[in-house]
Amino acid sequence: MAEAKDEALSPTVTKVLDAYFEVLKGDSDIDDEAAGRLDDLLRQGKVPKLADIGAALFPAGDDEAG
Protein backbone atom coordinates (compact mmCIF):
# COMPACT_ATOMS: atom_id res chain seq x y z
CA MET A 1 0.00 0.00 0.00
CA ALA A 2 2.95 2.26 -0.48
CA GLU A 3 1.19 3.76 -3.48
CA ALA A 4 -1.70 5.04 -1.35
CA LYS A 5 -1.44 8.76 -1.99
CA ASP A 6 -3.73 11.32 -0.44
CA GLU A 7 -5.21 12.27 -3.80
CA ALA A 8 -7.92 14.89 -3.53
CA LEU A 9 -11.41 13.71 -4.34
CA SER A 10 -13.56 15.83 -6.59
CA PRO A 11 -16.27 17.90 -4.90
CA THR A 12 -18.92 15.74 -6.60
CA VAL A 13 -17.43 12.49 -5.28
CA THR A 14 -17.12 14.01 -1.82
CA LYS A 15 -20.81 15.02 -1.87
CA VAL A 16 -21.86 11.55 -2.98
CA LEU A 17 -19.76 9.86 -0.29
CA ASP A 18 -21.03 12.26 2.38
CA ALA A 19 -24.65 11.51 1.46
CA TYR A 20 -24.00 7.76 1.21
CA PHE A 21 -22.38 7.52 4.62
CA GLU A 22 -25.04 9.69 6.26
CA VAL A 23 -27.63 7.12 5.16
CA LEU A 24 -25.36 4.17 5.92
CA LYS A 25 -24.74 5.32 9.49
CA GLY A 26 -28.47 5.87 9.95
CA ASP A 27 -29.13 2.21 9.10
CA SER A 28 -29.48 0.20 12.31
CA ASP A 29 -28.32 -2.96 10.50
CA ILE A 30 -24.90 -1.43 9.71
CA ASP A 31 -22.29 -1.14 12.45
CA ASP A 32 -20.98 2.45 12.75
CA GLU A 33 -17.39 1.21 13.03
CA ALA A 34 -17.73 -0.82 9.82
CA ALA A 35 -19.26 2.20 8.08
CA GLY A 36 -16.33 4.31 9.26
CA ARG A 37 -13.78 1.80 7.97
CA LEU A 38 -15.55 1.69 4.60
CA ASP A 39 -15.66 5.49 4.51
CA ASP A 40 -11.91 5.69 5.16
CA LEU A 41 -11.24 3.11 2.47
CA LEU A 42 -13.34 4.83 -0.20
CA ARG A 43 -11.88 8.27 0.51
CA GLN A 44 -8.31 7.15 -0.21
CA GLY A 45 -8.60 8.35 -3.79
CA LYS A 46 -8.19 4.99 -5.47
CA VAL A 47 -10.45 2.05 -6.29
CA PRO A 48 -10.29 -0.42 -3.40
CA LYS A 49 -9.88 -4.13 -3.93
CA LEU A 50 -12.87 -6.34 -3.19
CA ALA A 51 -10.94 -8.06 -0.40
CA ASP A 52 -10.25 -4.68 1.24
CA ILE A 53 -13.95 -3.82 1.16
CA GLY A 54 -14.78 -7.18 2.75
CA ALA A 55 -12.17 -6.65 5.44
CA ALA A 56 -13.56 -3.19 6.20
CA LEU A 57 -17.12 -4.47 6.55
CA PHE A 58 -16.36 -7.81 8.18
CA PRO A 59 -13.09 -7.69 10.13
CA ALA A 60 -11.44 -11.03 10.99
CA GLY A 61 -12.07 -10.56 14.72
CA ASP A 62 -15.84 -10.12 14.23
CA ASP A 63 -17.60 -12.83 16.28
CA GLU A 64 -21.17 -12.27 14.98
CA ALA A 65 -21.02 -15.36 12.75
CA GLY A 66 -20.62 -17.61 15.82
mmCIF file as Biopython writes it, N, C-alpha, C and O atoms, coordinates in Angstrom:
data_model
#
loop_
_atom_site.group_PDB
_atom_site.id
_atom_site.type_symbol
_atom_site.label_atom_id
_atom_site.label_alt_id
_atom_site.label_comp_id
_atom_site.label_asym_id
_atom_site.label_entity_id
_atom_site.label_seq_id
_atom_site.pdbx_PDB_ins_code
_atom_site.Cartn_x
_atom_site.Cartn_y
_atom_site.Cartn_z
_atom_site.occupancy
_atom_site.B_iso_or_equiv
_atom_site.auth_seq_id
_atom_site.auth_asym_id
_atom_site.pdbx_PDB_model_num
ATOM 1   N N  . MET A ? 1  ? 0.809   -1.205  0.000  1.0 0.0 1  A 1 
ATOM 2   C CA . MET A ? 1  ? 0.000   0.000   0.000  1.0 0.0 1  A 1 
ATOM 3   C C  . MET A ? 1  ? 0.850   1.266   0.000  1.0 0.0 1  A 1 
ATOM 4   O O  . MET A ? 1  ? 0.390   2.343   0.378  1.0 0.0 1  A 1 
ATOM 5   N N  . ALA A ? 2  ? 2.059   1.117   -0.419 1.0 0.0 2  A 1 
ATOM 6   C CA . ALA A ? 2  ? 2.946   2.264   -0.476 1.0 0.0 2  A 1 
ATOM 7   C C  . ALA A ? 2  ? 2.474   3.285   -1.500 1.0 0.0 2  A 1 
ATOM 8   O O  . ALA A ? 2  ? 2.837   4.459   -1.427 1.0 0.0 2  A 1 
ATOM 9   N N  . GLU A ? 3  ? 1.665   2.839   -2.456 1.0 0.0 3  A 1 
ATOM 10  C CA . GLU A ? 3  ? 1.194   3.758   -3.484 1.0 0.0 3  A 1 
ATOM 11  C C  . GLU A ? 3  ? -0.036  4.544   -3.049 1.0 0.0 3  A 1 
ATOM 12  O O  . GLU A ? 3  ? -0.557  5.342   -3.828 1.0 0.0 3  A 1 
ATOM 13  N N  . ALA A ? 4  ? -0.509  4.341   -1.838 1.0 0.0 4  A 1 
ATOM 14  C CA . ALA A ? 4  ? -1.698  5.045   -1.349 1.0 0.0 4  A 1 
ATOM 15  C C  . ALA A ? 4  ? -1.360  6.512   -1.112 1.0 0.0 4  A 1 
ATOM 16  O O  . ALA A ? 4  ? -0.815  6.882   -0.072 1.0 0.0 4  A 1 
ATOM 17  N N  . LYS A ? 5  ? -1.690  7.321   -2.081 1.0 0.0 5  A 1 
ATOM 18  C CA . LYS A ? 5  ? -1.442  8.757   -1.990 1.0 0.0 5  A 1 
ATOM 19  C C  . LYS A ? 5  ? -2.712  9.437   -1.500 1.0 0.0 5  A 1 
ATOM 20  O O  . LYS A ? 5  ? -3.811  8.922   -1.708 1.0 0.0 5  A 1 
ATOM 21  N N  . ASP A ? 6  ? -2.574  10.554  -0.869 1.0 0.0 6  A 1 
ATOM 22  C CA . ASP A ? 6  ? -3.733  11.324  -0.435 1.0 0.0 6  A 1 
ATOM 23  C C  . ASP A ? 6  ? -4.202  12.196  -1.598 1.0 0.0 6  A 1 
ATOM 24  O O  . ASP A ? 6  ? -4.100  13.422  -1.551 1.0 0.0 6  A 1 
ATOM 25  N N  . GLU A ? 7  ? -4.717  11.543  -2.641 1.0 0.0 7  A 1 
ATOM 26  C CA . GLU A ? 7  ? -5.215  12.272  -3.800 1.0 0.0 7  A 1 
ATOM 27  C C  . GLU A ? 7  ? -6.535  12.927  -3.433 1.0 0.0 7  A 1 
ATOM 28  O O  . GLU A ? 7  ? -7.389  12.313  -2.794 1.0 0.0 7  A 1 
ATOM 29  N N  . ALA A ? 8  ? -6.693  14.157  -3.835 1.0 0.0 8  A 1 
ATOM 30  C CA . ALA A ? 8  ? -7.918  14.890  -3.527 1.0 0.0 8  A 1 
ATOM 31  C C  . ALA A ? 8  ? -9.076  14.327  -4.336 1.0 0.0 8  A 1 
ATOM 32  O O  . ALA A ? 8  ? -8.953  14.069  -5.533 1.0 0.0 8  A 1 
ATOM 33  N N  . LEU A ? 9  ? -10.200 14.143  -3.660 1.0 0.0 9  A 1 
ATOM 34  C CA . LEU A ? 9  ? -11.413 13.705  -4.343 1.0 0.0 9  A 1 
ATOM 35  C C  . LEU A ? 9  ? -12.113 14.926  -4.916 1.0 0.0 9  A 1 
ATOM 36  O O  . LEU A ? 9  ? -12.008 16.029  -4.379 1.0 0.0 9  A 1 
ATOM 37  N N  . SER A ? 10 ? -12.818 14.718  -5.999 1.0 0.0 10 A 1 
ATOM 38  C CA . SER A ? 10 ? -13.559 15.829  -6.590 1.0 0.0 10 A 1 
ATOM 39  C C  . SER A ? 10 ? -14.691 16.226  -5.660 1.0 0.0 10 A 1 
ATOM 40  O O  . SER A ? 10 ? -15.148 15.407  -4.862 1.0 0.0 10 A 1 
ATOM 41  N N  . PRO A ? 11 ? -15.149 17.463  -5.747 1.0 0.0 11 A 1 
ATOM 42  C CA . PRO A ? 11 ? -16.270 17.904  -4.905 1.0 0.0 11 A 1 
ATOM 43  C C  . PRO A ? 11 ? -17.525 17.044  -5.103 1.0 0.0 11 A 1 
ATOM 44  O O  . PRO A ? 11 ? -18.276 16.812  -4.156 1.0 0.0 11 A 1 
ATOM 45  N N  . THR A ? 12 ? -17.745 16.578  -6.323 1.0 0.0 12 A 1 
ATOM 46  C CA . THR A ? 12 ? -18.916 15.738  -6.596 1.0 0.0 12 A 1 
ATOM 47  C C  . THR A ? 12 ? -18.800 14.397  -5.880 1.0 0.0 12 A 1 
ATOM 48  O O  . THR A ? 12 ? -19.759 13.940  -5.259 1.0 0.0 12 A 1 
ATOM 49  N N  . VAL A ? 13 ? -17.639 13.771  -5.963 1.0 0.0 13 A 1 
ATOM 50  C CA . VAL A ? 13 ? -17.427 12.487  -5.285 1.0 0.0 13 A 1 
ATOM 51  C C  . VAL A ? 13 ? -17.561 12.668  -3.780 1.0 0.0 13 A 1 
ATOM 52  O O  . VAL A ? 13 ? -18.156 11.828  -3.105 1.0 0.0 13 A 1 
ATOM 53  N N  . THR A ? 14 ? -17.021 13.742  -3.255 1.0 0.0 14 A 1 
ATOM 54  C CA . THR A ? 14 ? -17.123 14.011  -1.825 1.0 0.0 14 A 1 
ATOM 55  C C  . THR A ? 14 ? -18.580 14.157  -1.396 1.0 0.0 14 A 1 
ATOM 56  O O  . THR A ? 14 ? -18.974 13.625  -0.358 1.0 0.0 14 A 1 
ATOM 57  N N  . LYS A ? 15 ? -19.379 14.865  -2.178 1.0 0.0 15 A 1 
ATOM 58  C CA . LYS A ? 15 ? -20.812 15.021  -1.866 1.0 0.0 15 A 1 
ATOM 59  C C  . LYS A ? 15 ? -21.528 13.678  -1.886 1.0 0.0 15 A 1 
ATOM 60  O O  . LYS A ? 15 ? -22.349 13.393  -1.014 1.0 0.0 15 A 1 
ATOM 61  N N  . VAL A ? 16 ? -21.221 12.862  -2.874 1.0 0.0 16 A 1 
ATOM 62  C CA . VAL A ? 16 ? -21.856 11.550  -2.981 1.0 0.0 16 A 1 
ATOM 63  C C  . VAL A ? 16 ? -21.478 10.684  -1.781 1.0 0.0 16 A 1 
ATOM 64  O O  . VAL A ? 16 ? -22.344 10.053  -1.175 1.0 0.0 16 A 1 
ATOM 65  N N  . LEU A ? 17 ? -20.197 10.651  -1.438 1.0 0.0 17 A 1 
ATOM 66  C CA . LEU A ? 17 ? -19.761 9.856   -0.292 1.0 0.0 17 A 1 
ATOM 67  C C  . LEU A ? 17 ? -20.362 10.371  1.015  1.0 0.0 17 A 1 
ATOM 68  O O  . LEU A ? 17 ? -20.764 9.579   1.868  1.0 0.0 17 A 1 
ATOM 69  N N  . ASP A ? 18 ? -20.425 11.682  1.173  1.0 0.0 18 A 1 
ATOM 70  C CA . ASP A ? 18 ? -21.033 12.256  2.383  1.0 0.0 18 A 1 
ATOM 71  C C  . ASP A ? 18 ? -22.486 11.814  2.519  1.0 0.0 18 A 1 
ATOM 72  O O  . ASP A ? 18 ? -22.913 11.401  3.597  1.0 0.0 18 A 1 
ATOM 73  N N  . ALA A ? 19 ? -23.238 11.899  1.437  1.0 0.0 19 A 1 
ATOM 74  C CA . ALA A ? 19 ? -24.649 11.507  1.464  1.0 0.0 19 A 1 
ATOM 75  C C  . ALA A ? 19 ? -24.789 10.005  1.704  1.0 0.0 19 A 1 
ATOM 76  O O  . ALA A ? 19 ? -25.647 9.575   2.476  1.0 0.0 19 A 1 
ATOM 77  N N  . TYR A ? 20 ? -23.956 9.216   1.051  1.0 0.0 20 A 1 
ATOM 78  C CA . TYR A ? 20 ? -24.001 7.761   1.207  1.0 0.0 20 A 1 
ATOM 79  C C  . TYR A ? 20 ? -23.746 7.359   2.653  1.0 0.0 20 A 1 
ATOM 80  O O  . TYR A ? 20 ? -24.482 6.539   3.203  1.0 0.0 20 A 1 
ATOM 81  N N  . PHE A ? 21 ? -22.726 7.916   3.272  1.0 0.0 21 A 1 
ATOM 82  C CA . PHE A ? 21 ? -22.385 7.516   4.624  1.0 0.0 21 A 1 
ATOM 83  C C  . PHE A ? 21 ? -23.341 8.081   5.667  1.0 0.0 21 A 1 
ATOM 84  O O  . PHE A ? 21 ? -23.475 7.509   6.749  1.0 0.0 21 A 1 
ATOM 85  N N  . GLU A ? 22 ? -23.997 9.175   5.367  1.0 0.0 22 A 1 
ATOM 86  C CA . GLU A ? 22 ? -25.039 9.686   6.259  1.0 0.0 22 A 1 
ATOM 87  C C  . GLU A ? 22 ? -26.175 8.663   6.339  1.0 0.0 22 A 1 
ATOM 88  O O  . GLU A ? 22 ? -26.672 8.367   7.426  1.0 0.0 22 A 1 
ATOM 89  N N  . VAL A ? 23 ? -26.575 8.135   5.206  1.0 0.0 23 A 1 
ATOM 90  C CA . VAL A ? 23 ? -27.632 7.121   5.158  1.0 0.0 23 A 1 
ATOM 91  C C  . VAL A ? 23 ? -27.141 5.808   5.762  1.0 0.0 23 A 1 
ATOM 92  O O  . VAL A ? 23 ? -27.859 5.161   6.524  1.0 0.0 23 A 1 
ATOM 93  N N  . LEU A ? 24 ? -25.927 5.424   5.421  1.0 0.0 24 A 1 
ATOM 94  C CA . LEU A ? 24 ? -25.364 4.175   5.921  1.0 0.0 24 A 1 
ATOM 95  C C  . LEU A ? 24 ? -25.298 4.163   7.444  1.0 0.0 24 A 1 
ATOM 96  O O  . LEU A ? 24 ? -25.656 3.167   8.074  1.0 0.0 24 A 1 
ATOM 97  N N  . LYS A ? 25 ? -24.848 5.255   8.031  1.0 0.0 25 A 1 
ATOM 98  C CA . LYS A ? 25 ? -24.744 5.323   9.489  1.0 0.0 25 A 1 
ATOM 99  C C  . LYS A ? 25 ? -26.111 5.414   10.156 1.0 0.0 25 A 1 
ATOM 100 O O  . LYS A ? 25 ? -26.242 5.102   11.340 1.0 0.0 25 A 1 
ATOM 101 N N  . GLY A ? 26 ? -27.117 5.832   9.421  1.0 0.0 26 A 1 
ATOM 102 C CA . GLY A ? 26 ? -28.472 5.870   9.950  1.0 0.0 26 A 1 
ATOM 103 C C  . GLY A ? 26 ? -29.165 4.518   9.902  1.0 0.0 26 A 1 
ATOM 104 O O  . GLY A ? 26 ? -30.242 4.354   10.475 1.0 0.0 26 A 1 
ATOM 105 N N  . ASP A ? 27 ? -28.563 3.553   9.228  1.0 0.0 27 A 1 
ATOM 106 C CA . ASP A ? 27 ? -29.132 2.212   9.103  1.0 0.0 27 A 1 
ATOM 107 C C  . ASP A ? 27 ? -28.751 1.392   10.328 1.0 0.0 27 A 1 
ATOM 108 O O  . ASP A ? 27 ? -27.569 1.174   10.593 1.0 0.0 27 A 1 
ATOM 109 N N  . SER A ? 28 ? -29.752 0.940   11.072 1.0 0.0 28 A 1 
ATOM 110 C CA . SER A ? 28 ? -29.484 0.200   12.306 1.0 0.0 28 A 1 
ATOM 111 C C  . SER A ? 28 ? -28.855 -1.167  12.051 1.0 0.0 28 A 1 
ATOM 112 O O  . SER A ? 28 ? -28.312 -1.772  12.976 1.0 0.0 28 A 1 
ATOM 113 N N  . ASP A ? 29 ? -28.918 -1.663  10.824 1.0 0.0 29 A 1 
ATOM 114 C CA . ASP A ? 29 ? -28.323 -2.959  10.496 1.0 0.0 29 A 1 
ATOM 115 C C  . ASP A ? 29 ? -26.827 -2.862  10.194 1.0 0.0 29 A 1 
ATOM 116 O O  . ASP A ? 29 ? -26.147 -3.884  10.102 1.0 0.0 29 A 1 
ATOM 117 N N  . ILE A ? 30 ? -26.314 -1.641  10.040 1.0 0.0 30 A 1 
ATOM 118 C CA . ILE A ? 30 ? -24.904 -1.430  9.712  1.0 0.0 30 A 1 
ATOM 119 C C  . ILE A ? 30 ? -24.179 -0.886  10.935 1.0 0.0 30 A 1 
ATOM 120 O O  . ILE A ? 30 ? -24.585 0.122   11.512 1.0 0.0 30 A 1 
ATOM 121 N N  . ASP A ? 31 ? -23.119 -1.551  11.319 1.0 0.0 31 A 1 
ATOM 122 C CA . ASP A ? 31 ? -22.292 -1.138  12.447 1.0 0.0 31 A 1 
ATOM 123 C C  . ASP A ? 31 ? -21.583 0.178   12.105 1.0 0.0 31 A 1 
ATOM 124 O O  . ASP A ? 31 ? -21.007 0.302   11.024 1.0 0.0 31 A 1 
ATOM 125 N N  . ASP A ? 32 ? -21.618 1.147   13.002 1.0 0.0 32 A 1 
ATOM 126 C CA . ASP A ? 32 ? -20.981 2.448   12.749 1.0 0.0 32 A 1 
ATOM 127 C C  . ASP A ? 32 ? -19.479 2.325   12.511 1.0 0.0 32 A 1 
ATOM 128 O O  . ASP A ? 32 ? -18.913 3.059   11.701 1.0 0.0 32 A 1 
ATOM 129 N N  . GLU A ? 33 ? -18.836 1.397   13.218 1.0 0.0 33 A 1 
ATOM 130 C CA . GLU A ? 33 ? -17.390 1.213   13.030 1.0 0.0 33 A 1 
ATOM 131 C C  . GLU A ? 33 ? -17.096 0.667   11.635 1.0 0.0 33 A 1 
ATOM 132 O O  . GLU A ? 33 ? -16.137 1.093   10.991 1.0 0.0 33 A 1 
ATOM 133 N N  . ALA A ? 34 ? -17.916 -0.273  11.167 1.0 0.0 34 A 1 
ATOM 134 C CA . ALA A ? 34 ? -17.731 -0.819  9.818  1.0 0.0 34 A 1 
ATOM 135 C C  . ALA A ? 34 ? -17.966 0.276   8.789  1.0 0.0 34 A 1 
ATOM 136 O O  . ALA A ? 34 ? -17.226 0.377   7.811  1.0 0.0 34 A 1 
ATOM 137 N N  . ALA A ? 35 ? -18.984 1.093   9.000  1.0 0.0 35 A 1 
ATOM 138 C CA . ALA A ? 35 ? -19.256 2.201   8.085  1.0 0.0 35 A 1 
ATOM 139 C C  . ALA A ? 35 ? -18.073 3.166   8.053  1.0 0.0 35 A 1 
ATOM 140 O O  . ALA A ? 35 ? -17.702 3.661   6.989  1.0 0.0 35 A 1 
ATOM 141 N N  . GLY A ? 36 ? -17.494 3.429   9.190  1.0 0.0 36 A 1 
ATOM 142 C CA . GLY A ? 36 ? -16.332 4.310   9.261  1.0 0.0 36 A 1 
ATOM 143 C C  . GLY A ? 36 ? -15.127 3.749   8.527  1.0 0.0 36 A 1 
ATOM 144 O O  . GLY A ? 36 ? -14.415 4.477   7.836  1.0 0.0 36 A 1 
ATOM 145 N N  . ARG A ? 37 ? -14.903 2.440   8.683  1.0 0.0 37 A 1 
ATOM 146 C CA . ARG A ? 37 ? -13.783 1.805   7.969  1.0 0.0 37 A 1 
ATOM 147 C C  . ARG A ? 37 ? -14.005 1.861   6.465  1.0 0.0 37 A 1 
ATOM 148 O O  . ARG A ? 37 ? -13.072 2.127   5.707  1.0 0.0 37 A 1 
ATOM 149 N N  . LEU A ? 38 ? -15.239 1.612   6.029  1.0 0.0 38 A 1 
ATOM 150 C CA . LEU A ? 38 ? -15.545 1.688   4.598  1.0 0.0 38 A 1 
ATOM 151 C C  . LEU A ? 38 ? -15.371 3.115   4.084  1.0 0.0 38 A 1 
ATOM 152 O O  . LEU A ? 38 ? -14.848 3.327   2.990  1.0 0.0 38 A 1 
ATOM 153 N N  . ASP A ? 39 ? -15.808 4.087   4.874  1.0 0.0 39 A 1 
ATOM 154 C CA . ASP A ? 39 ? -15.656 5.495   4.512  1.0 0.0 39 A 1 
ATOM 155 C C  . ASP A ? 39 ? -14.177 5.837   4.316  1.0 0.0 39 A 1 
ATOM 156 O O  . ASP A ? 39 ? -13.800 6.456   3.321  1.0 0.0 39 A 1 
ATOM 157 N N  . ASP A ? 40 ? -13.353 5.429   5.268  1.0 0.0 40 A 1 
ATOM 158 C CA . ASP A ? 40 ? -11.911 5.686   5.162  1.0 0.0 40 A 1 
ATOM 159 C C  . ASP A ? 40 ? -11.328 5.056   3.905  1.0 0.0 40 A 1 
ATOM 160 O O  . ASP A ? 40 ? -10.515 5.664   3.210  1.0 0.0 40 A 1 
ATOM 161 N N  . LEU A ? 41 ? -11.753 3.830   3.625  1.0 0.0 41 A 1 
ATOM 162 C CA . LEU A ? 41 ? -11.243 3.110   2.467  1.0 0.0 41 A 1 
ATOM 163 C C  . LEU A ? 41 ? -11.620 3.805   1.158  1.0 0.0 41 A 1 
ATOM 164 O O  . LEU A ? 41 ? -10.780 3.959   0.271  1.0 0.0 41 A 1 
ATOM 165 N N  . LEU A ? 42 ? -12.876 4.220   1.038  1.0 0.0 42 A 1 
ATOM 166 C CA . LEU A ? 42 ? -13.342 4.829   -0.203 1.0 0.0 42 A 1 
ATOM 167 C C  . LEU A ? 42 ? -12.804 6.244   -0.412 1.0 0.0 42 A 1 
ATOM 168 O O  . LEU A ? 42 ? -12.771 6.724   -1.545 1.0 0.0 42 A 1 
ATOM 169 N N  . ARG A ? 43 ? -12.393 6.906   0.633  1.0 0.0 43 A 1 
ATOM 170 C CA . ARG A ? 43 ? -11.885 8.272   0.506  1.0 0.0 43 A 1 
ATOM 171 C C  . ARG A ? 43 ? -10.375 8.327   0.264  1.0 0.0 43 A 1 
ATOM 172 O O  . ARG A ? 43 ? -9.784  9.407   0.285  1.0 0.0 43 A 1 
ATOM 173 N N  . GLN A ? 44 ? -9.757  7.184   0.037  1.0 0.0 44 A 1 
ATOM 174 C CA . GLN A ? 44 ? -8.310  7.148   -0.215 1.0 0.0 44 A 1 
ATOM 175 C C  . GLN A ? 44 ? -7.938  7.674   -1.587 1.0 0.0 44 A 1 
ATOM 176 O O  . GLN A ? 44 ? -6.767  7.956   -1.840 1.0 0.0 44 A 1 
ATOM 177 N N  . GLY A ? 45 ? -8.899  7.810   -2.469 1.0 0.0 45 A 1 
ATOM 178 C CA . GLY A ? 45 ? -8.601  8.353   -3.791 1.0 0.0 45 A 1 
ATOM 179 C C  . GLY A ? 45 ? -8.218  7.315   -4.815 1.0 0.0 45 A 1 
ATOM 180 O O  . GLY A ? 45 ? -7.709  7.652   -5.884 1.0 0.0 45 A 1 
ATOM 181 N N  . LYS A ? 46 ? -8.456  6.050   -4.502 1.0 0.0 46 A 1 
ATOM 182 C CA . LYS A ? 46 ? -8.193  4.987   -5.467 1.0 0.0 46 A 1 
ATOM 183 C C  . LYS A ? 46 ? -9.287  3.938   -5.321 1.0 0.0 46 A 1 
ATOM 184 O O  . LYS A ? 46 ? -9.985  3.896   -4.308 1.0 0.0 46 A 1 
ATOM 185 N N  . VAL A ? 47 ? -9.432  3.099   -6.327 1.0 0.0 47 A 1 
ATOM 186 C CA . VAL A ? 47 ? -10.449 2.052   -6.292 1.0 0.0 47 A 1 
ATOM 187 C C  . VAL A ? 47 ? -9.959  0.941   -5.369 1.0 0.0 47 A 1 
ATOM 188 O O  . VAL A ? 47 ? -8.896  0.366   -5.600 1.0 0.0 47 A 1 
ATOM 189 N N  . PRO A ? 48 ? -10.732 0.635   -4.320 1.0 0.0 48 A 1 
ATOM 190 C CA . PRO A ? 48 ? -10.293 -0.415  -3.397 1.0 0.0 48 A 1 
ATOM 191 C C  . PRO A ? 48 ? -10.511 -1.801  -3.990 1.0 0.0 48 A 1 
ATOM 192 O O  . PRO A ? 48 ? -11.376 -2.002  -4.842 1.0 0.0 48 A 1 
ATOM 193 N N  . LYS A ? 49 ? -9.720  -2.738  -3.529 1.0 0.0 49 A 1 
ATOM 194 C CA . LYS A ? 49 ? -9.877  -4.131  -3.933 1.0 0.0 49 A 1 
ATOM 195 C C  . LYS A ? 49 ? -11.073 -4.716  -3.191 1.0 0.0 49 A 1 
ATOM 196 O O  . LYS A ? 49 ? -11.397 -4.275  -2.089 1.0 0.0 49 A 1 
ATOM 197 N N  . LEU A ? 50 ? -11.723 -5.698  -3.786 1.0 0.0 50 A 1 
ATOM 198 C CA . LEU A ? 50 ? -12.874 -6.343  -3.188 1.0 0.0 50 A 1 
ATOM 199 C C  . LEU A ? 50 ? -12.533 -6.916  -1.813 1.0 0.0 50 A 1 
ATOM 200 O O  . LEU A ? 50 ? -13.340 -6.828  -0.886 1.0 0.0 50 A 1 
ATOM 201 N N  . ALA A ? 51 ? -11.361 -7.494  -1.679 1.0 0.0 51 A 1 
ATOM 202 C CA . ALA A ? 51 ? -10.939 -8.060  -0.396 1.0 0.0 51 A 1 
ATOM 203 C C  . ALA A ? 51 ? -10.820 -6.974  0.669  1.0 0.0 51 A 1 
ATOM 204 O O  . ALA A ? 51 ? -11.135 -7.218  1.833  1.0 0.0 51 A 1 
ATOM 205 N N  . ASP A ? 52 ? -10.371 -5.783  0.291  1.0 0.0 52 A 1 
ATOM 206 C CA . ASP A ? 52 ? -10.250 -4.678  1.244  1.0 0.0 52 A 1 
ATOM 207 C C  . ASP A ? 52 ? -11.626 -4.199  1.710  1.0 0.0 52 A 1 
ATOM 208 O O  . ASP A ? 52 ? -11.804 -3.837  2.873  1.0 0.0 52 A 1 
ATOM 209 N N  . ILE A ? 53 ? -12.590 -4.199  0.797  1.0 0.0 53 A 1 
ATOM 210 C CA . ILE A ? 53 ? -13.954 -3.817  1.164  1.0 0.0 53 A 1 
ATOM 211 C C  . ILE A ? 53 ? -14.520 -4.839  2.142  1.0 0.0 53 A 1 
ATOM 212 O O  . ILE A ? 53 ? -15.129 -4.470  3.146  1.0 0.0 53 A 1 
ATOM 213 N N  . GLY A ? 54 ? -14.320 -6.122  1.852  1.0 0.0 54 A 1 
ATOM 214 C CA . GLY A ? 54 ? -14.783 -7.179  2.748  1.0 0.0 54 A 1 
ATOM 215 C C  . GLY A ? 54 ? -14.150 -7.075  4.118  1.0 0.0 54 A 1 
ATOM 216 O O  . GLY A ? 54 ? -14.828 -7.257  5.129  1.0 0.0 54 A 1 
ATOM 217 N N  . ALA A ? 55 ? -12.865 -6.786  4.167  1.0 0.0 55 A 1 
ATOM 218 C CA . ALA A ? 55 ? -12.169 -6.650  5.441  1.0 0.0 55 A 1 
ATOM 219 C C  . ALA A ? 55 ? -12.670 -5.440  6.228  1.0 0.0 55 A 1 
ATOM 220 O O  . ALA A ? 55 ? -12.720 -5.475  7.457  1.0 0.0 55 A 1 
ATOM 221 N N  . ALA A ? 56 ? -13.037 -4.378  5.527  1.0 0.0 56 A 1 
ATOM 222 C CA . ALA A ? 56 ? -13.564 -3.188  6.203  1.0 0.0 56 A 1 
ATOM 223 C C  . ALA A ? 56 ? -14.935 -3.464  6.808  1.0 0.0 56 A 1 
ATOM 224 O O  . ALA A ? 56 ? -15.229 -3.028  7.922  1.0 0.0 56 A 1 
ATOM 225 N N  . LEU A ? 57 ? -15.768 -4.186  6.073  1.0 0.0 57 A 1 
ATOM 226 C CA . LEU A ? 57 ? -17.116 -4.467  6.548  1.0 0.0 57 A 1 
ATOM 227 C C  . LEU A ? 57 ? -17.180 -5.615  7.540  1.0 0.0 57 A 1 
ATOM 228 O O  . LEU A ? 57 ? -17.985 -5.596  8.472  1.0 0.0 57 A 1 
ATOM 229 N N  . PHE A ? 58 ? -16.335 -6.606  7.340  1.0 0.0 58 A 1 
ATOM 230 C CA . PHE A ? 58 ? -16.360 -7.805  8.178  1.0 0.0 58 A 1 
ATOM 231 C C  . PHE A ? 58 ? -14.952 -8.151  8.644  1.0 0.0 58 A 1 
ATOM 232 O O  . PHE A ? 58 ? -14.321 -9.050  8.088  1.0 0.0 58 A 1 
ATOM 233 N N  . PRO A ? 59 ? -14.447 -7.441  9.669  1.0 0.0 59 A 1 
ATOM 234 C CA . PRO A ? 59 ? -13.090 -7.691  10.126 1.0 0.0 59 A 1 
ATOM 235 C C  . PRO A ? 59 ? -12.932 -9.117  10.661 1.0 0.0 59 A 1 
ATOM 236 O O  . PRO A ? 59 ? -13.898 -9.717  11.133 1.0 0.0 59 A 1 
ATOM 237 N N  . ALA A ? 60 ? -11.729 -9.648  10.588 1.0 0.0 60 A 1 
ATOM 238 C CA . ALA A ? 60 ? -11.445 -11.032 10.989 1.0 0.0 60 A 1 
ATOM 239 C C  . ALA A ? 60 ? -11.834 -11.320 12.433 1.0 0.0 60 A 1 
ATOM 240 O O  . ALA A ? 60 ? -12.213 -12.449 12.744 1.0 0.0 60 A 1 
ATOM 241 N N  . GLY A ? 61 ? -11.754 -10.355 13.306 1.0 0.0 61 A 1 
ATOM 242 C CA . GLY A ? 61 ? -12.075 -10.565 14.718 1.0 0.0 61 A 1 
ATOM 243 C C  . GLY A ? 61 ? -13.547 -10.444 15.034 1.0 0.0 61 A 1 
ATOM 244 O O  . GLY A ? 61 ? -13.921 -10.496 16.206 1.0 0.0 61 A 1 
ATOM 245 N N  . ASP A ? 62 ? -14.410 -10.283 14.020 1.0 0.0 62 A 1 
ATOM 246 C CA . ASP A ? 62 ? -15.842 -10.120 14.228 1.0 0.0 62 A 1 
ATOM 247 C C  . ASP A ? 62 ? -16.457 -11.465 14.580 1.0 0.0 62 A 1 
ATOM 248 O O  . ASP A ? 62 ? -16.386 -12.408 13.791 1.0 0.0 62 A 1 
ATOM 249 N N  . ASP A ? 63 ? -17.070 -11.561 15.778 1.0 0.0 63 A 1 
ATOM 250 C CA . ASP A ? 63 ? -17.605 -12.831 16.277 1.0 0.0 63 A 1 
ATOM 251 C C  . ASP A ? 63 ? -19.092 -12.995 16.041 1.0 0.0 63 A 1 
ATOM 252 O O  . ASP A ? 63 ? -19.693 -13.887 16.640 1.0 0.0 63 A 1 
ATOM 253 N N  . GLU A ? 64 ? -19.720 -12.185 15.200 1.0 0.0 64 A 1 
ATOM 254 C CA . GLU A ? 64 ? -21.166 -12.271 14.977 1.0 0.0 64 A 1 
ATOM 255 C C  . GLU A ? 64 ? -21.561 -13.559 14.284 1.0 0.0 64 A 1 
ATOM 256 O O  . GLU A ? 64 ? -22.693 -14.012 14.448 1.0 0.0 64 A 1 
ATOM 257 N N  . ALA A ? 65 ? -20.672 -14.163 13.518 1.0 0.0 65 A 1 
ATOM 258 C CA . ALA A ? 65 ? -21.017 -15.360 12.752 1.0 0.0 65 A 1 
ATOM 259 C C  . ALA A ? 65 ? -21.136 -16.590 13.647 1.0 0.0 65 A 1 
ATOM 260 O O  . ALA A ? 65 ? -21.614 -17.631 13.195 1.0 0.0 65 A 1 
ATOM 261 N N  . GLY A ? 66 ? -20.713 -16.491 14.904 1.0 0.0 66 A 1 
ATOM 262 C CA . GLY A ? 66 ? -20.619 -17.612 15.816 1.0 0.0 66 A 1 
ATOM 263 C C  . GLY A ? 66 ? -21.857 -18.284 16.112 1.0 0.0 66 A 1 
ATOM 264 O O  . GLY A ? 66 ? -21.869 -19.248 16.878 1.0 0.0 66 A 1 
#
